Structure formats: structure tokens, C-alpha cells
Amino acid sequence: MVNKSLRSGKRKLVKTPGSKYKYRKVSDKPNYAHCANCDNPLPGVIRGTTVEVRKSSKSQRSPNRPYGGQLCSPCLRRKLINASR
């Protein structure tokens, strides 16, 4: 048995097909996407690994508006108002 306290990351005990138990590394969930201006989490942007994001449909990945997935809606509104002035 390996000392778990020396390893980095979470591990889970799983039963293999040969009826043995082994530790398997549990990957961490990625962080939420954040707004480029205010650094708040972006609503409507999928939270997952790059493989999970690529497998999801395009409408699930980010909002369908200008700067969708980069700016939150209040920051985008401010940007558009300042650009029209």
C-alpha cells in the first residue's frame, strides 16, 4: 500500500476486472470562465475539460452575442454605450 499523503491530487479506490483494488487519480474540475473586465464568473459558459467542451454543441459553449464567452452582459452593455458616444 502506498502512502497517500505523499501524492498530489485526489485518488479513488476502484476494483479492477481481476478483482484487485487499485487507486485511480480523480481529475479536478476546471474553473469557471471569467469576465475579462470585472473577473466575475461568466453565466452561460460551459464548465468542463477541453474534450468535454469540444464534444458539446456550439450553442452550449458560449452565449450567442458579441463578446460572448469573454465579457459578462453588464460589461458588454457598458462597452457598447461607450463606443456609441
N, C-alpha and C positions, 0 to 999 in steps of 0.2 A: 504494500500500500504506500502511495506517495503522499508526502506531507502537503496538504492542500494550501496551507498558509504561505508557502513559498512561491506559489504560482500566481500569475496575474490573470485577471478575468474570472468570470463565473464558470463553474463546471457543474455538470449534471450527471448523475449515475444512471446509465442505461443498460438494459440487458441485451446482449448480442444474440444472434441466431444460434451460437454454440453454447447457450445457457451460461455464459460468463458475464460478469458485470464489469463495465469499464466506464471511465469518466469521459464525457464529451463536452467540449467547450461550448458555452452558450454565448452567441454573439450579441453584443449590445445593440439596442435600437438607436438609429441615428437621431440627431437632434432635429427640432423643428426648423423650417426655413424662417429666416428673419428679414424684416424690412431693412432696406439699405439706408434709410434716413433715420428712423426712430428706434430701430433694433427690437421692435416688438415681434412676437411670432406671427407669421402670416396665416390667416384663415384661408381655407380652400386649397392649400398646397399639400400634396400627399406626403406622409412621413414614412419613409422606407429606404431600404438599400437601393443602390443604383439598379440592380437587377429587378427588384420589385417595382420600381418607378417605371422602368422601361417596359415591363410587361403590362402595366395598367394602360387604360385608354387615354387618349390625349386630353379629353375633357376632364378627366380626374386629376391630371398632373398639376395644372395651374388654372387660375381664372382666365376667362376669355375676354380680356380687356387690355388696353395699352399698359405696359409695365407689369402685367400680371405675373406673379411669382417673384417680383423684385421689390415692389412698393406696396404698402397697405393702402386701402382706399382713402383714408384721410390725407395721407402724404401725397397721393396722386392728385387728389382734388386741389390741394394747395399748389402743387406744381403746375397744374393746368390753369388755375386762376392767375398765378404769377406770370405765366407765359403769355396769356391773352392781354395783360396790361401793357 
